[in-house]
Amino acid sequence: MARIVRVARSSSLFGYGNRFYSTSAEASHASSPSAFLHGGGARRDVAKDRNVQWVFLGCPGVGKGTYASRLSTLLGVPHIATGDLVREELASSGPLSQKLSEIVNQGKLVSDEIIVDLLSKRLEAGEAKGESGFILDGFPRTMRQAEILGDVTDIDLVVNLKLPEEVLVDKCLGRRTCSQCGKGFNIAHINLKGENGRPGISMDPLLPPPHCMSKLITRADDTEEVVKARLRIYNETSQPLEEYYRSKGKLMEFDLPGGIPESWPRLLEALRLDDYEEKQSAVA
């Protein structure tokens, strides 16, 4: 298995054992992120030191790719999704292409070793090009993957995105793809009422333009039964993984308060990047 040369670790921007609760606009103004970030992690100038090596975790449909991609653009580091690495290798004439094709055609799961091998090569290539970090999307998913990843590179922070199960189910069932242009949309209108101290969550649908409306298709596995089974399996396998990173002081759990308009600024605040985005906008 390929092994990358470890990128020098920078001191963590964050405290340890973190959890950030986004409950309301009032709570956001009343409490600074530092109230939820423990351990005395010193704030750094991300504009000057962007050697972030982060992982985004979360249930299927929570929006890992969306927020990882936005942060990738903001920080100027690559957003790496292992599913994309597999698809790229399949489309290439690389040494693993034929083996991967056989595995996929037989309906088997791609082994951890192959995934980490592809990831190692991607990180090596990025380092050679001068990339100063990465954001991994949805990997690792199991304890074994986390242990293998730990042999490959250092992880500074693990962001665990959270949404109530009923919201995740509605989001997954609302997913649609245009069969012509390939863009993804979501027709679900989320309006979960708050109860027992839990805040309500509202998300507007992401509707397609008129010319895509008649061409929308649904994933064959986006049925309520399959989605709930997928969430159950994820929760069973993710608990040891979350505890593993929590014990290392690297886990930050973030409760999404709503859609992108509500969640994005709160996430930046929790990551102490809100000032950085303002500076970037002023320069642009």
Salt bridges, closest charged atoms under 4 A:
ASP84 OD1 - ARG87 NH2 2.62
ASP112 OD2 - ARG144 NH1 3.00
GLU113 OE2 - ARG144 NH2 2.40
ASP117 OD2 - LYS121 NZ 3.56
GLU131 OE1 - ARG122 NH1 3.10
GLU131 OE2 - LYS129 NZ 3.89
ASP137 OD2 - HIS79 NE2 3.08
ASP154 OD1 - ARG6 NH1 2.54
ASP156 OD1 - ARG9 NE 3.35
GLU166 OE2 - ARG198 NH1 3.48
GLU195 OE2 - ARG198 NH2 3.85
ASP221 OD2 - ARG219 NH2 3.05
ASP221 OD2 - ARG230 NH2 3.17
ASP222 OD1 - ARG175 NH2 2.92
ASP222 OD1 - ARG230 NH1 3.74
GLU224 OE2 - LYS228 NZ 2.97
GLU242 OE1 - LYS162 NZ 3.78
GLU243 OE1 - ARG246 NH1 2.81
GLU253 OE1 - ARG19 NH1 2.77
GLU253 OE2 - LYS162 NZ 3.64
GLU253 OE2 - ARG246 NH2 3.28
ASP255 OD1 - ARG19 NH2 2.96
ASP275 OD2 - ARG43 NH2 3.34
